[in-house]
Amino acid sequence: MKNQTTLSRRAALAIMAGAVAAPHAGKAATAEAPVLVELFTSQGCASCPPADAFAGELARNPLNFVVSLNVDYWDYLGWHDTLARPEFSKRQFDYGKSRGDMQVYTPQMVMNGHYHAVGSDPTEVRKFISECREEGLKAEIDLTVSSKEVKVSIAAQPFQGEATLWLMAFAPEVQAAIERGENAGKTVTYHNVVRSMVPAALWKGEAYTGSWMRDAVIPPDCTSCIAVLQKDKTGQVIGLARA
């Protein structure tokens, strides 16, 4: 992690409910390819509310798989983020390591695991979303969720190395009243707030089917779930599905 001054400067610069059928990854026209947009945000970051609002705008397009992950490294400023988890901070730092640039800041949007931009910069974010859409996705995934089970199937695909299958469950909208810190007195709305993030399986190109008890993957306050397949652990996203 960079020193507090550097992070502060960066900060200054700085799903849809129900079991709804959604586009899945791979083999489709790239114009219809979904894109994962991860917003790393914090209730303790004064620059974040515009990015939080923009995430809600992006999420209105069903091809944008937008999720919000609140980080905890700003808690020392006087307000403990009520949605933050250390595993979300770790995921953001792991992205920096995977890219090799160690660019970690808030608000940061990461697109398909390998592009990043200030989350309140619509022009830059939309540019990278378009690039991801053009690149498309290489793996074909199906995700189904029932009252008792979550099931994922991945079609066989030539692939070198290994990829991690993540299951992320989220609440569509959460409001937080912030009492102290840089956003004291504000009530901020967060969109597609991740409540559970499970590294469910490793994949090496073979045909795969896995299932999990719903309660182990999707907390009671969540209405949507996505499956994310990405190279290594936090590399480029190669497959997406939503239910």
TAUR-V757654 format. One record per helix or strand of 2 or more residues. SS is the DSSP state (H for helix, E for strand). FROM is the first residue (numbers start at 1). TO is the last residue. If there is no record, write none. Layout:
ss: [SS;SS]
from: [FROM;FROM]
to: [TO;TO]
//
This chain:
ss: [H;H;E;H;E;H;H;E;E;H;E;E;E;E;E;H;E;E]
from: [4;30;35;49;64;75;86;108;115;122;141;149;163;187;208;214;224;237]
to: [13;32;41;59;70;77;99;111;118;135;145;154;177;203;213;217;232;242]
//
